[in-house]
């Protein structure tokens, strides 16, 4: 449950996050794992982005699979692939995701390929650090073909 009041004349917004077990809504506070909390936060943020940012061309996620088990990662990959497919007609849309999770990248490839109503992006980009001859590190961005992901 969250409550926020800015001034006495402004509205108060209350909401609670619940999960369903056997059709019964149960408050998530104090009853869920770290992975479930992370997933709930991501789902809420994606829902807000899809609701209020329909014309916004960018969704950015930083390490979205931290604390997620295989099943929840798969569900996130399905949801993100659906968003990408639905927004593929939007010329300015980009999904920016920072992750070290190669398994999740593979899931995204599989889920994106399952959608027939849009063209699979040709590449994704890997960012890594390389040491140059002067001993300093520089970031390097490498376009990577999806076929390189197993």
Buried (B, 14 or more C-beta within 10 A) or exposed (E): EEEEEEEEEEEEEEEEBBEEEEEEEEEBEEEBEEBBBBBBEBBEEBEEBBEEEEEEEEBEBEEBBEEBEEEBBBBBBBBBBBBBBBBBEEEEBEBEBEBEBEBBBBBBBBBBEEBEEBEEEEEBEEEEEEEEEEEEEEEEEEEEEBEEBE
